[in-house]
Amino acid sequence: MKKYFIIALITLFFSCNSSAQKSNQKENEKVTFNVTKTEAEWKAQLTKEQYFILREAGTERPYSSPFNNNHKKGVYHCAACNVPLFKSEHKFESGSGWPSFDRVIEGNVAFGTDTKIGYTRDEEHCANCGGHLGHVFNDGPKETTGKRHCINGDALTFVEDKE
């Protein structure tokens, strides 16, 4: 009986990861972005860490980004194409180990579905170049948006306000 329960549990786990959840994009549909480059061009432009995050949808180690403790006023841009993504006034300390924001700069961040780790997450990428940024969760500050945009620091550059 215990053996059948374990088999049923494993079957249920894998069946919940259906192909319908894998992508909102049609099978042969190719997404195009304003900034497109070959993989060789991206490798030449980006650091090894930036390439891993932005082009291979990797994740940096938690607490490794200097942006976790950045409290200056300014705007966080995409490290690949320099489009503005997040304002410092929307950054908050989430305790997650990654820079976190409660909102995006509208129109500059796009969303998709990520099922690589066995369950569905809302993935974020730069709407201008398609670079992977991180994920968005519904456990952010309740007094603002309730969202936590959990972003890899290596996907960002920071432009400080000149005031």
N, C-alpha and C positions, 0 to 999 in steps of 0.2 A: 504494500500500500504506500509506504514512504517513497519507494522508488518511482511509482506512478505520479505521485505528487510533485516530485522534483522534475520529472520529465515534462509534466504539464506546465509547471512554472517557467521552465526554460523556453518551452514552445510559446507561451504567452508573451514573454519578454521579447523574443525575436519577431513575433507577428505584429507587435505594436509599432515596429520600425518599418512601416509600409513605404512603398515607393512613392505614394502620393505625398508623403511628408518630406521627401528628400529635396524637392525643388518645386517652386511655383513656376519655373521656367519650362516651356515646352521642350520636348526632346531635342529637336534639331535647331532650335532658335538660338542664335548667337547674340549676346549682349554686346553692344558697342559703347565706348566711352569717349568723351572729348579728347582725352589724352590716351593714346595707345602707343606702345613700344614693343619691340621684340624682347624675349627673355634675356638675350645678350645685352640689349640696351639697358634694361632694368638692372641687371647685375653690375654693369659698368657704373651706373649712377648711384645705386644704393649701397650702404654698408651690408656686410654679411647678415647682421641681425635684422636690419630693415627689410632686406630681401626675404628672409625667412618669415617675418610677420606679414608684410604687405603683399607679397606675391605667392607665398606658399601657405597662407592662413595659419601661421604658427602662433605660439603664445610665449611671451617672455616669462622668466621666473618672477613670481610675486615679490614685491618690495625691491626690485632691481632698478626701477626707473627713477631718475632724479626728479621727474615731474611729480612724483608722489608728494614731495615736500616743497613744491614751487607755489609760493603764495603771492607772486607778483601779478599785477594787472596786465592783461593782454589777451591775445587770441592764440589758440592752438590750431596749427595748420597741418595738412597732410604732408608727411615727409617725402612723398613721391612727387606730388604735383603742386604743392604749396597752396591749395585751396583752403580757406578758413573753415574749420569744422566745429569748434567749441570755444565759448567765451570763458575767461577765468572766473567771472562772476557766477557762473553756473557749476563750478567745480566744488566738490565737497569731499570730506574725509569719510570714506566708506569702510575702512578697515579691511578691504579686500586684498590689498597689496598692489592694486593697479590704479592709475589715475581714473577718477570717476566724475561724471557730470550728470546733472539732472535733465539736461536737454541739449539738443544739437542746434546748429545754425541751419534753419530750414532750407531744404533744397540741395544741401551739400553732402548730406549723408543718406545713403540708401540702405535698405534692409533686405535680408534674405533669410533662408532657413539653413541651419547647420545641424546635421545628425551624426557627425563623425565620432562622437563619444558614446553613442548608444541611446541618446534621447534628443529630442528636438530643442534647439535653442534659437533665439533670434539673433542673427549675425548682422554686424554693421560693416559697411564698406564705404569708401569714398565714392560719391556719385560722379566725380569727375574722371578718375582714373581706374576705379575698381579695386583699389588697394584694401586689403582686409584691415580693419581697425580693432575689432573686438566683438563684444556681445552686449545686448541690452536686457535688463532684468526688471521685474516689477517690485523690487524691494528697496527703492530709493526713498528719499525724504517725502513723507506724506504731506507735509506742509507746502510742497511745491508741486512737482509732477508725479511723484511716486515711482519715477524711473531711475535706474542706475545704469548709465552707459559706462561699461567697464572696458577701458581702452588701453591697448598696449602702448607704453610710452615710446617705444622705438618706431611706432607708426606716426609719431607727431614731431613737429618742430614748434617752437614757441616764439611769438613776436610780441615783445613787451610794448605796452603803451608808452608814448613819448612824453607824457605829462610830467 
